Amino acid sequence: MHERIEVGSRGNPNFIEVRHGKLLIAVPCSIFKGRTSTLRPREADEFKKLLSARYPWLSANAIEVVMEEAQETMESLLSMERGAVERAEMLASEGRHAEALATLEQHLVQRPKDPDAWYLMGEIYFKLGRKDDGYRAFALAKGHSSNSGESRRKER
C-alpha cells in the first residue's frame, strides 16, 4: 500500500514527494516528459545515480521501486488535474476505448448536456465501427452545443 501523495517539495512545484518506507524523497518533475508520467531516460538515470549517492543503503531494486512510485504518483497527480473528457481522450488515444467510453458514460450521468463528451463518444464509436451510435452521439453533441454554447472543441 502506498503512502499518501505529497505535492511539491516544501512548497516547490518543481518536485513531487514519494515515500519509500519512512524515507520521503523529493523527485524532480524534470525527469518526466512534459506533462506525462513517462520518464526521460537520461534524466531518470542521473536521478537514480543521485539517489544511490545520497542514500547508499538503498539497493538497486529499491531505487527502481522509488522510480515506479514516482511514476505512479505523477500519473495520479495528472489524473486528478484532468477532467473526465480529457481522461477519456487520453484513454482513447492509447486504444483503451472501453475505458474511455466508461469514463464518458460516468461523466454524462452528472453532465448529460456536455457536448464535448458526446462528441468524443461519437468519435470513439466510429473507431469501433459502431456508426449508428456514433451518429447519435454526434447529434446529441450538436444539439447540446447549439443550446448551451459551452463546447470547447473546434469544428473539424
N, C-alpha and C positions, 0 to 999 in steps of 0.2 A: 504494500500500500504506500502511495506517495504522500509526502507531506504537503501542506497547503502551499499554493503557488505564491511566490513573492514577486512583486512587480517593481522593477527598479532596484538599484543598489544604493541604499541610503539616499534616496531621492534622485539618483542619476538615471534618467530614462534610457541611457545607452547600454544598460545592463539588465539582465534578469537574474534572479537568485534561485538557485536549485539546492535542495537539501540532499545530502548523502550521509545518512546516519545523523549524527549530531553536527556534521560539518555543513556550513552554509557557504556556498560558492557563488561568487559573482561571475556570471558568464556574459561576455561582451556580445551585444547584438550584431556586431560586425562579422561574427563567424557565420552568420546566416545570409543566404542570397536574398537580397531585397526584403520584402515583407512576406517571407515564407519560413518554413521550418527546415528547409534544405540547407545542409552545411556547405560552406565554401571549403573545399578540400585543403588548400594551403593554410588558410586562417585557422581551420579546425586543428590541423596538425601542429601549428605553432602554439595554439592554446593548450593542447594536450601536453606538449613539452613544458609549458609554463606550469601546468598542474603538477606534472611529475617533479619539477624542480622545487616548487613551493611546498608540496606535500609528498615527500619521498616515501612515506609509508603506504601510499595508495598503489595498489598493483595496477598493471596494465589493464586487467579486466575491470577493476573498479573505475578507472578513468573512462573506459568505454561505456560503463553504466551511467556515469555522470553525463557523458555526451548524449546518450539516449534520453536521459531525464531532461536535459536541456532542450532537445528537440521536441519532446512531448509537452514540456512547459510552454515553449514558443508556440506550438500548434494550438494549445489550449487558449493562450492569450489572443492569438489571431482569430480563433473561432469565436471568442467572446466579442471581439470587435466587429465581426462581420454580421450583417443582417441575414435573415433566412434566405432571401433571394440570392445574395452573394454567395452564401454557403452552397446553395443548390447549384448555382452556376459553376462553382469550383468542382463540386462533385461530378457534374455532367461533363466538364472538360476532362476529367480523369476517367471517363467512361463508366462512372458509378451511377447510371441512370435510375435504377430502382431507389437508391438512397436519395437522389436528388428529387425524385417525384414525391417520396415520403416526406421530405423536408418541406416541399412546397404545399403538399396537402395539409400538413400540420399548420403551416403559416396561414393558409387560406381559411382555416376554421376561425382564426382570430381576425383576419382581414380579408373577407371574401370579395372585396371590390378592388384588390390590389392589381392593377393592370400589368405591372412588371412580372408578378408571379404567374399570372395567367399566360403572358407572352412566353416566358421561359418554359412553362409547362407545355405549351404548343410546340416549341422548338424541340423539346425532348421527345414528345410523342412522335413527331415526324422522323426523328433519328431512329426511333424504334419501329418505324413502319406503321404506326397507328394514326393514319391520316385523318380519319373521321374525328377521333379525339383531339387531334391537333387543330383541325379547323374549328371545332367547338371552343377550344381554349383560346384561339386567336380571336374568335368572335367576341368572347367574354372580355378579353383584353381590350379590344377596340371599344366595346360598349362602355366599359368602366373608365377608360382613359378619356373618352369624349364627355362622360358625365362629370368626372372629377377634375380632369386636367392635372392629375398627380403623377402621370407616368414620367419616369426619369430616363427611359430608353429612347434612343434616337430612332427615327424611322429608318427602316432598312430598305 
